[in-house]
């Protein structure tokens, strides 16, 4: 049951994202928002990675 629910959740989330992107694609600023969202996600991942590396180094100091 959990696997089926997870699959349905992924499907609905992907559908929502497609509808959202289609809605923004009709406007000229859609690409700008897409770039901003992609940049924000990449910066967030970079921040998480750098924080994880910092914590790892702090814990391994002899």
C-alpha positions as CSV (number, residue, x, y, z in Angstrom):
1,X,0.0,0.0,0.0
2,X,2.8,2.4,0.9
3,X,4.5,1.9,-2.5
4,X,1.3,2.5,-4.4
5,X,0.5,5.6,-2.4
6,X,4.1,6.9,-3.0
7,X,3.7,6.3,-6.7
8,X,0.4,8.2,-6.8
9,X,1.9,11.0,-4.8
10,X,4.8,11.3,-7.2
11,X,2.4,11.2,-10.2
12,X,0.2,14.0,-8.7
13,X,3.2,16.1,-7.8
14,X,4.6,15.8,-11.3
15,X,1.2,16.7,-12.8
16,X,1.1,19.8,-10.5
17,X,4.5,20.9,-11.6
18,X,3.6,20.4,-15.3
19,X,0.4,22.5,-14.9
20,X,2.4,25.2,-13.0
21,X,5.1,25.3,-15.7
22,X,2.5,25.4,-18.5
23,X,0.7,28.3,-16.7
24,X,3.9,30.3,-16.4
25,X,5.0,29.4,-20.0
26,X,2.0,31.4,-21.3
27,X,3.5,34.5,-19.9
28,X,6.8,36.1,-21.0
29,X,8.2,36.1,-17.5
30,X,7.8,32.3,-17.2
31,X,11.4,31.6,-18.2
32,X,12.6,34.2,-15.7
33,X,10.7,32.6,-12.8
34,X,11.9,29.1,-13.9
35,X,15.6,30.4,-13.9
36,X,15.0,31.9,-10.4
37,X,13.5,28.7,-9.0
38,X,16.3,26.6,-10.5
39,X,18.9,29.0,-9.1
40,X,17.3,29.0,-5.7
41,X,17.2,25.2,-5.6
42,X,20.8,24.9,-6.6
43,X,21.9,27.5,-4.0
44,X,19.9,25.6,-1.4
45,X,21.6,22.3,-2.3
46,X,25.0,24.0,-2.2
47,X,24.3,25.5,1.2
48,X,23.2,22.1,2.6
49,X,26.3,20.4,1.1
50,X,28.7,23.0,2.5
51,X,27.0,22.8,5.9
52,X,27.3,19.0,5.8
53,X,31.0,19.2,4.9
54,X,31.7,21.8,7.6
55,X,30.0,19.7,10.2
56,X,31.9,16.6,9.0
57,X,35.2,18.4,9.2
58,X,34.4,19.9,12.7
59,X,33.6,16.4,14.1
60,X,36.8,14.9,12.7
61,X,39.3,17.4,14.2
62,X,41.7,15.4,16.4
